[in-house]
Amino acid sequence: MPAGQGIFGSSNSSTEMGPAFEHQDEPIKNWAIYIDIEGFATNYLTERGQVISGLSTLMETIYEIGTHFCSERSKRLCAFQTGDGFFINSEYGSPNVPIAIAVILMRKALMAGCLTRIGISEGETVGISGWWPEKIRRNVKDVKVKIGSGLMYLFPVMGTAYINANKVIKSEAKGSLLLITSDLAQKAAINSWESAVSNRCNVIDWVHSEHSGIDNILKAAHLFSDTPRELEQQLIQSANNAVSCHFSGFEAWITNTLRYNNCEQ
């Protein structure tokens, strides 16, 4: 690691613009996280309070990290709820930043009773509000527009960063896994608890991974992390509970969840 460079390295961009809500002429290179709650639709019908609690925990954790760790404009996060999950992106820091954030989010959701799945990638993002119809631009306020007595909520950015993260989470091995594109993993300073699941994707053990970047975020955001043993026990219990759902491919899902996170029953 070069002298004077912390665990997160230096910013990937000299601009202070950050992921913008306004129209941009040029796309910005960002990393992106896509987090999804596993089995949300099924569990919502039978354990509504639990899955809503997990979603609320993710929401609060993102808020604390964005407010306290990424409070400066040059480090800011943009996060968008997408039903039972979130897209998060930023141009700040090395790949260790999204990895650390992802580890914390998955641990917090687990201890709230929900298993999640994350894809991390990088790509371009661009503010698209400049291309919205004139009527929309005139009436939009805080990314929402009144439509009669109701509201339309808008997604103000788009780009390959989001598309790539979505592809990772939907196309690789099933399970409660932290997946990252192989090219981005090679740039990260995390060499332990990592294995390849395909030629283009690696999986990181989010239960046992440790590095100072995780600790830095936890401290800044006034958050705590449960011990690896506590996380192991909760993950094994939650994975075994999934057996009762008998969803398609549940055996491979449980095997991958425990195997790639180095948890033995």
C-alpha positions as CSV (number, residue, x, y, z in Angstrom):
1,M,0.0,0.0,0.0
2,P,1.5,3.4,-1.0
3,A,2.7,5.6,1.9
4,G,0.0,8.0,3.1
5,Q,-2.8,5.9,1.6
6,G,-5.3,4.4,4.0
7,I,-7.2,1.2,3.7
8,F,-9.7,2.9,1.4
9,G,-7.0,4.5,-0.7
10,S,-7.6,7.8,-2.3
11,S,-10.7,9.1,-4.1
12,N,-11.3,7.8,-7.6
13,S,-12.1,11.2,-8.9
14,S,-10.9,14.7,-8.2
15,T,-14.4,16.1,-8.8
16,E,-16.5,17.2,-5.8
17,M,-19.7,16.8,-7.8
18,G,-20.5,13.3,-6.7
19,P,-23.4,11.2,-8.0
20,A,-25.7,14.0,-9.1
21,F,-29.4,14.4,-9.3
22,E,-29.2,17.0,-11.9
23,H,-28.5,16.6,-15.6
24,Q,-24.9,15.7,-16.4
25,D,-23.3,16.0,-19.8
26,E,-20.7,13.4,-18.9
27,P,-21.2,10.1,-17.0
28,I,-19.3,9.6,-13.7
29,K,-17.4,6.4,-12.9
30,N,-18.8,4.9,-9.7
31,W,-19.0,1.7,-7.7
32,A,-22.5,0.5,-7.0
33,I,-24.1,-1.9,-4.5
34,Y,-27.4,-3.6,-5.1
35,I,-28.8,-5.3,-1.9
36,D,-31.9,-7.4,-1.9
37,I,-33.7,-9.2,0.9
38,E,-34.0,-12.9,0.2
39,G,-37.5,-14.4,0.2
40,F,-39.1,-11.1,0.9
41,A,-42.3,-11.8,-1.1
42,T,-42.8,-15.2,0.4
43,N,-42.0,-14.2,4.0
44,Y,-44.1,-11.0,3.7
45,L,-47.2,-13.1,3.7
46,T,-46.3,-15.1,6.8
47,E,-43.8,-13.0,8.7
48,R,-44.5,-9.4,7.7
49,G,-43.2,-7.8,10.9
50,Q,-39.8,-9.6,10.5
51,V,-39.2,-8.6,6.9
52,I,-40.3,-5.0,7.4
53,S,-37.9,-4.9,10.4
54,G,-35.1,-6.1,8.2
55,L,-35.9,-3.5,5.6
56,S,-36.1,-0.8,8.3
57,T,-32.7,-2.0,9.6
58,L,-31.1,-1.6,6.2
59,M,-32.7,1.8,5.8
60,E,-31.4,3.0,9.2
61,T,-27.9,1.6,8.7
62,I,-27.6,3.3,5.3
63,Y,-28.7,6.5,6.9
64,E,-26.1,6.3,9.7
65,I,-23.3,5.5,7.3
66,G,-24.3,8.2,4.8
67,T,-24.8,10.8,7.6
68,H,-21.7,10.1,9.7
69,F,-19.1,8.4,7.6
70,C,-19.9,9.9,4.2
71,S,-21.0,13.3,5.3
72,E,-18.6,15.3,3.1
73,R,-19.8,16.2,-0.4
74,S,-16.8,14.5,-2.0
75,K,-17.7,11.2,-0.2
76,R,-21.4,11.3,-0.4
77,L,-23.6,8.3,-1.1
78,C,-26.7,8.1,-3.1
79,A,-29.2,5.4,-2.1
80,F,-32.5,4.5,-3.7
81,Q,-35.0,2.0,-2.3
82,T,-36.2,-0.5,-4.9
83,G,-39.0,-2.3,-3.2
84,D,-37.4,-4.8,-0.9
85,G,-33.9,-3.6,-1.5
86,F,-31.6,-0.6,-2.2
87,F,-29.2,0.6,-4.8
88,I,-26.3,2.5,-3.3
89,N,-23.5,4.2,-5.2
90,S,-20.6,6.6,-4.8
91,E,-17.4,7.6,-6.5
92,Y,-15.5,7.8,-3.2
93,G,-12.7,5.5,-2.3
94,S,-11.3,2.2,-3.4
95,P,-13.4,-1.0,-3.8
96,N,-12.8,-1.6,-0.1
97,V,-15.4,1.0,0.7
98,P,-18.4,-0.8,-0.9
99,I,-17.2,-4.1,0.4
100,A,-17.1,-2.8,4.0
101,I,-20.5,-1.2,3.6
102,A,-21.9,-4.4,2.2
103,V,-20.5,-6.5,5.0
104,I,-22.0,-4.2,7.6
105,L,-25.4,-4.1,5.9
106,M,-25.6,-7.9,5.6
107,R,-24.6,-8.4,9.2
108,K,-27.2,-5.9,10.4
109,A,-30.0,-7.4,8.4
110,L,-29.1,-10.9,9.6
111,M,-29.3,-10.0,13.2
112,A,-32.7,-8.3,12.5
113,G,-33.9,-11.6,11.2
114,C,-33.4,-11.2,7.4
115,L,-31.0,-12.7,5.0
116,T,-29.8,-10.5,2.1
117,R,-27.9,-10.8,-1.1
118,I,-25.6,-8.2,-2.5
119,G,-23.9,-7.5,-5.8
120,I,-21.1,-5.0,-6.2
121,S,-19.8,-3.7,-9.5
122,E,-18.6,-0.5,-11.1
123,G,-19.7,1.5,-14.1
124,E,-21.0,4.9,-15.1
125,T,-23.9,6.9,-13.7
126,V,-25.5,9.9,-15.2
127,G,-28.2,12.2,-14.0
128,I,-31.2,11.8,-16.3
129,S,-33.5,14.6,-15.0
130,G,-32.4,16.8,-17.8
131,W,-34.2,14.4,-20.2
132,W,-37.5,14.3,-18.3
133,P,-40.5,15.9,-20.1
134,E,-40.9,19.6,-19.5
135,K,-44.1,19.1,-17.6
136,I,-42.3,16.8,-15.2
137,R,-39.4,19.1,-14.7
138,R,-41.7,22.0,-13.9
139,N,-43.6,20.0,-11.2
140,V,-41.0,17.8,-9.7
141,K,-40.0,18.4,-6.1
142,D,-37.6,16.2,-4.2
143,V,-37.8,13.5,-6.9
144,K,-41.6,13.2,-6.7
145,V,-44.4,14.7,-8.8
146,K,-48.0,15.1,-7.9
147,I,-50.4,13.2,-10.2
148,G,-53.9,14.3,-9.2
149,S,-54.3,13.3,-5.6
150,G,-51.4,10.8,-5.8
151,L,-47.6,11.0,-6.2
152,M,-45.2,9.6,-8.8
153,Y,-41.7,8.9,-7.4
154,L,-38.8,9.2,-9.9
155,F,-35.4,7.6,-10.3
156,P,-33.1,10.5,-11.2
157,V,-30.0,8.6,-12.2
158,M,-29.2,5.7,-14.4
159,G,-26.2,4.0,-15.9
160,T,-24.1,0.8,-16.2
161,A,-23.1,0.9,-12.5
162,Y,-26.7,0.0,-11.6
163,I,-27.2,-2.4,-14.5
164,N,-24.0,-4.3,-13.7
165,A,-24.8,-4.6,-10.0
166,N,-28.2,-6.0,-10.9
167,K,-26.7,-8.5,-13.3
168,V,-24.3,-9.8,-10.7
169,I,-27.0,-10.4,-8.1
170,K,-29.3,-12.1,-10.5
171,S,-27.0,-14.3,-12.6
172,E,-24.5,-16.0,-10.2
173,A,-24.7,-18.8,-7.6
174,K,-27.8,-18.6,-5.4
175,G,-27.6,-18.0,-1.6
176,S,-27.2,-15.2,0.9
177,L,-24.0,-14.1,-0.7
178,L,-21.8,-11.0,-1.1
179,L,-20.9,-11.1,-4.8
180,I,-18.4,-8.7,-6.5
181,T,-17.2,-8.6,-10.1
182,S,-13.7,-10.2,-10.5
183,D,-12.1,-7.1,-11.9
184,L,-13.3,-5.0,-9.0
185,A,-12.2,-7.7,-6.5
186,Q,-8.7,-7.5,-7.9
187,K,-8.5,-3.9,-7.0
188,A,-9.5,-4.5,-3.4
189,A,-7.2,-5.1,-0.5
190,I,-9.2,-8.1,0.7
191,N,-7.4,-11.3,0.0
192,S,-8.8,-13.6,2.7
193,W,-12.3,-15.2,2.9
194,E,-12.7,-14.8,-0.9
195,S,-13.3,-17.3,-3.6
196,A,-14.4,-17.3,-7.2
197,V,-17.9,-18.6,-8.2
198,S,-17.3,-17.9,-12.0
199,N,-14.9,-16.4,-14.4
200,R,-16.3,-12.9,-13.8
201,C,-17.5,-13.0,-10.2
202,N,-16.0,-13.6,-6.7
203,V,-17.9,-14.1,-3.4
204,I,-16.7,-12.7,-0.1
205,D,-17.4,-14.3,3.2
206,W,-19.4,-11.5,4.9
207,V,-19.6,-13.3,8.2
208,H,-15.8,-13.5,8.9
209,S,-14.3,-10.8,6.8
210,E,-12.2,-8.3,8.8
211,H,-10.3,-5.2,7.9
212,S,-9.8,-1.8,9.3
213,G,-12.2,-0.3,6.7
214,I,-15.2,-2.0,8.4
215,D,-14.1,-0.9,11.8
216,N,-13.6,2.7,10.5
217,I,-17.2,2.9,9.2
218,L,-18.7,1.3,12.3
219,K,-16.9,3.7,14.6
220,A,-17.8,6.8,12.5
221,A,-21.4,5.8,12.1
222,H,-21.8,4.8,15.8
223,L,-22.7,1.2,14.9
224,F,-21.6,-2.1,16.3
225,S,-21.0,-5.5,14.9
226,D,-21.8,-8.9,16.5
227,T,-19.0,-11.4,16.9
228,P,-18.3,-13.9,14.1
229,R,-19.6,-16.7,16.3
230,E,-22.9,-14.9,16.9
231,L,-23.2,-14.2,13.2
232,E,-22.5,-17.9,12.4
233,Q,-25.1,-19.2,14.8
234,Q,-27.7,-16.8,13.5
235,L,-26.9,-17.6,9.8
236,I,-27.1,-21.4,10.4
237,Q,-30.4,-20.9,12.2
238,S,-31.8,-18.7,9.5
239,A,-30.6,-20.9,6.7
240,N,-32.2,-24.0,8.3
241,N,-35.5,-22.1,8.7
242,A,-35.5,-21.7,5.0
243,V,-35.9,-25.4,4.6
244,S,-39.6,-25.1,5.5
245,C,-40.2,-22.8,2.5
246,H,-39.3,-25.5,0.0
247,F,-38.7,-22.9,-2.7
248,S,-37.2,-24.0,-6.0
249,G,-33.5,-24.7,-5.6
250,F,-33.6,-24.3,-1.8
251,E,-31.0,-27.1,-1.2
252,A,-28.4,-25.4,-3.3
253,W,-29.3,-22.0,-1.8
254,I,-28.7,-23.4,1.8
255,T,-25.5,-25.2,0.7
256,N,-24.1,-22.0,-0.9
257,T,-25.1,-19.8,1.9
258,L,-23.2,-21.8,4.5
259,R,-20.3,-23.0,2.3
260,Y,-19.2,-19.6,0.9
261,N,-19.5,-18.0,4.4
262,N,-17.5,-20.8,6.0
263,C,-20.2,-21.9,8.4
264,E,-20.4,-25.5,9.5
265,Q,-23.5,-27.0,11.0
